[in-house]
């Protein structure tokens, strides 16, 4: 059976088996079980993928990944903004804006050395 590759709900690239539509029609229960255990089975017609039978967990993962609403994104932004508003962050930004060019240069060199 040829295989197709897709990224599963854990973000891993996995190969999924392909099944001709006629075989699906004749052995639906077996192929349904394979999809539920393996995540997905691609259905082919004339050797071309035409549909995918997905495990419910994989389907939920796809729907969840696509369903970010504006409210979700606003809440995520507000959370990030709140984390940046700490006294330590404020003190750091104030120091950066008040730093001389020489102080900024030393800080940049120090940060670059840490990343090595």
ZIKAFEN-V626648 format. One record per run of one state. SS is the DSSP state (alpha for helix, beta for strand, coil for the rest). FROM is the first residue (numbers start at 1). LEN is the number of residues. If there is no record, write none. Layout:
SS/FROM/LEN
SS/FROM/LEN
This chain:
coil/1/2
beta/3/5
coil/8/5
beta/13/8
alpha/21/6
coil/27/1
alpha/28/11
coil/39/1
beta/40/6
coil/46/2
beta/48/7
coil/55/1
alpha/56/11
coil/67/3
alpha/70/15
coil/85/2
alpha/87/12
coil/99/2
alpha/101/14
coil/115/2
